[in-house]
Amino acid sequence: MGSMTCGVVTGKVFCHHHLEGHPENRDRLRLALSGVPGAARRLAPVKAAPVDLERVHRREYLAWLQGISTGECYIDFNTYICPDSFEVALYASGSSILAAEEALDGRNCFALVRPPGHHAEPGRARGYCLLNNVAIAAAHALESVDRVAIVDWDLHHGNGTQEIFYASDRVLFCSIHQAEGFPGSGGAGETGTGAGRGYTLNAPLAPGCGIADYRLVFGEVFCPALERFRPDLLIVSAGQDALCDDPKAVMRLDPGGYGILTRMLMEATDLPLALALEGGYGPSLGRAIAAIFRALGGRDPGEYSAPPPGRSTEDLVRILKKVHGWQEKSLSPP
């Protein structure tokens, strides 16, 4: 497997969606890019086709979004649009598809794109997100493979991604996020519906958690679920806003923690990873990206001392094992 090679899909086009003074601006992409190693294979961004978008988003929403992408305005209390935004969002989704195709071909690939996507719902922009890049990439991949897993380690719950695949048994969606933060969804009891029951795993962590808490959830819940599900593709909604210096977070991850989580996912599935940038607004974002690339390149992220997981995380893991205990057989492919 060519997991030691790693590509990055990015380009200047992603700086064209920009609103001065907004936290989700072009400067955070430049900061993220500072962590990309010089040896990484560079891939040019590509646009998603209408059919790619329509697998995930309602046609009338797409028409509306394109129609208002002519001026500069807020479309809700925290999500803005400017004249280039729809075009840039097409490149963000298309580049996420490209990262997934690279992973299916045996190569790790990180789509360093913006605007982010995981809050975007089938018919609504939300939380800085216009199009759901990771969901679009997963739906595209499902045209040629049976099962896709998505792990969302952004500080905030991936509500849009959850909604899109909530009734599907072909997508395993695992989200670890700060409890009771934006957008208010992602409780441990949200597990899917119909055929998708058991295929949504939410781990809402108490504020102030560190790498030991994340490792406990990954090691005891997410990675075993991935091993049972045996996906053909693993996509990461890679938001690094749980860093201890992130202005939006009260979590305590340091940059190296993201290398540890990356390594755990690689070992759980033995698959190359496709990653797409979500949040991350603090000064150490570039160092977190560098740690992810080191892990993707096969370097051991190393061990370092950290406080033990909190009691609330241990309780959460027990709850998740109980809630999802019945699904052990259902997650396994026939």
N, C-alpha and C positions, 0 to 999 in steps of 0.2 A: 504494500500500500504506500502511495506517495504522500504520506501524511507529514513528512519532514519538509516538504516544499510548501510555501505559503504565498498566496496572492493577495493583492489588495486592489479593490475597485474603487477609484475615486477620481475626482477631476475638479477643475475650476468652476464648472457649472453649479456645483453645490454651494458656492458662495453667493450666487445670484438671488437666493431667497434670504432676505436680510431686512431686519428692522432695527435701526440704531437704538440701543438702550434695552432691547428685549434680551432676556437671558439665553434664548435659543437663537444665536446669531452666528455669523460666519467665523468669528474668532474662535469659537469652541471647536470647529472642525480643524482649524489650523493647529490648535493645541493638540487635538487627537493625532493629527498627522505627524507631530513631532516625535511620537512614539513608534512610528513605523520604521523597521530596520532598512538600511540601504539595499540589502540583498533581496528584499521582497519583490516578487514579480508584480509589475504594475499592469493593470488592465483598465482600458478606457471604459468610461460609463456608457451604458446603453439605455434606450428608452423602452418602457413597457408598452405593449400593444393594447389597444382597447379590449380585446378579448381577455387579456390577462387581468385587467382591472375589473371587468364585469363578472368574473368568477367570484369576486369578493364584495364589490360595491354595487349599489343600485345605479342603474343607468341615469335616472333623473338626478341623483346626487352628483354624479360625475359631470353632467351637463351644467348643473348649477355651479359647481366648483370652478369649472373652466370659465363660465360666464362672468364670475365675479373676480377672476384673476386678471383684472385690468388696471386696478388702482391699488392703493395701499390702505388697508383697513383691518380692523379686528372683526373676526367672524364669531368669536365668543369672547368671554372675559380675558382669556389668555392666549388665544390662537390668532395669529395674523396671516394676512395674505398680501402679496405685492404683485406687480405686473408679470414677473417671471415665475411665480410660485408653482403654477400648475405644471409648467414645462419641467421645472426642477424636480417636482414630485414624481413626474413620469420617469425621470432618470434615476431617482432614488429607488423606485420600485423595480425598474428594469435591471438596475445594477445588483439589487438583492436577488433577483432571479438568476443573474449571471453567477453570483457567488454560490448559489445552490447548485447550479449546473457544474461548476468547478468541483464542488464537494462530491457530487455524484460521479464525477470522472476521477476521483481519488486524490484531490488536492484541497487542502485547507484554503479557505478564502474569506476575507473580511471585507464587507462592503462598508466603507467609511463614507456614509451618505448623510444627507439631511434634505428636507425636514425628516424628523423621526416618524414612526408609524404606529406603534402598538396601541395607542389610544383611539385611533381612527376606527369608527364603526361602519357597518355596511352603508348607512345613509347619513353619516354625520362626522364632521371634523371635530377634533377635541384634543385638549392637552398638548398643543403645539403640533399635532399630527394631522396631516391632510389625507394621505393614502396609507393603508396598512401594508408597509413594505414586506414584512415577514410573512403575513398571511397570503399576500399575492404570490410570493416566492413558493410557499408551501402548496398552494392550490395549483400552481403551474407544475410543480414536481409531481403532484398526484395524478397528472395526466399520463405519467410514464412509470410511476412506482406505486406500491401498495400502501405504504405507511410512512408517515413523517412525524418526527417528534420536534417540539419547540420548547426550549427552555428560556424563560424570561427572567433575567437576574437584575433588571432595572429596579430602582428604588420603588417605583410605582407599579401598581397592578396593571397588567396588559389586558384591560377590559375589552378592547376592540377585538384582539386576537381570540380571546375566550369566547366572545359572542359569536364570532364567525364560525368557529368549529365546535360549538357547545354540544351539538347533536351528532357529531361524527365520531365513529370508532376507528377512523383511519388517521386521526391526528391525536397524539398525546401531547397535551399542553400542561407544562409545569411552570408555575410562576412563584418566585420568592420575592417578597416585597414588604415594605413597612406597613404594619396594620393601621387601619383607620386613617390613612393618608389619602391624597388624591388618587383615583377618582371615587373612592368609597366602596368599591367592589373588591372581590377576591377573598371572601371568607373561606375557612376550611370546609364548610358545608356545601360550597359551590363545586359540584363534582361532574356536571354534565347532565344531559337529559336524553331520554329515549335510548337509541343505540349508542350514544356518546356517554352514557352514565358510567362514571369511573375513569374517564379519559381526560378529565380536568383535575389537576392537583394544585391546590393553592396553599402556600405556606406564608401566612401573614405573621411577620416577626415583630416583636415589641421594639420600640425605639431603643437605640443604644447597643444593638447587637454587633458582634464582631465576627471575625473569620471562623471562630470555633462554632458559632451558631449556624453559619452558612454551611460549614463542613458537615455538621450533624444532620441537617436537612438533606443535603446532597447525598451523604453516605448512607443514611437510613431510609430515605423516602424516594428521592428523584432517581438516583442511579439504579437501585433495584427495579424501579418501575421501567426505566429505559431498558434494562437487561431483559425483563420479561416481554416488553413490547416489541423488541427487536426491529427498530425502525430501519428503513432503507436510507434515510437522510435525517440528520440532526441539525436544526437551525437554532442559533442563539440570538435572542433579542438582547443585544449587548449594550445595556445602559449602565454607565459607571458612576451613577449619582449616589451610591451608598458609600462613597469614599468619605473618610473622616473630615476632609477639608471642603466638602461640597456644601455650598450655601443652602441647598434644599434639604439636606439630610441631617438626621441625628444618629446615623449609623457610624460604625467605627471600623470600616474596612480600610486597609492601606493598599497601595497599588499592587503589591505582591499577592494579595489575596485573590485577585482576578486570575493570576497565573495558576494558583492552586485549583480554583473552580474549573478553569479550562482543562487542566490535566485530568481532573476527576471525570469530566464528561468524555474526554477522549478514551480513557481507560474503561468506562462503563459500556461503550458501544463498539470500540475499535473502529470507529468511522471517522473520516475527515469531517471537519466542522465547517459549516457556513455560518458566518456571523454578520449581523447588520447593526450599525450604530443606532442606539436609541438616545437616552439621556446622558448626562455627565457635564457638570458645570463648574467643577472646582479646579484649582491650579494643578493638581496631580493627575488630571485625566490622561495626559500624554504618557506618564510613567505607568499608569494602569494598562494602556494600550501596548506599551513596550513589554510588560509582563505577560500579557496574553500572547503576543507574537513569540516570546521566548518559549512559552509552553507549547505553542503550535509547532515550533521548530524542533521539538523533542528535548528541550533542556528542562531538567528537573527544577521546579520552582523552589525546592528546598523547604526546610522546616524552620519555623521560628516560633518563639514562645508567644502564647496568647492566653488571655484569661479563659477559663473553661466556659462552655455554653451556659447560658442562663437557665434558671428553673423554668421560665415560661417557654423557652424553646424546647426543653425536654418534654414538657407537657404537650406542646403542640405536636411534636413527633409522635407521641403516644396516641393523640387524638387522630392524626392522619393515618396511622397504621390501623386504628380501629375502623375509621370511616371507610378506608379503602381495602380493608382486609378481605372482603368478599370477592374482590376483583382479580385475585392472583391468577385464576385460570382464564378469566375473560380477557386479560391483557395479552395473553400468549397467542401468537398466530396459530391458525388451525394446522 
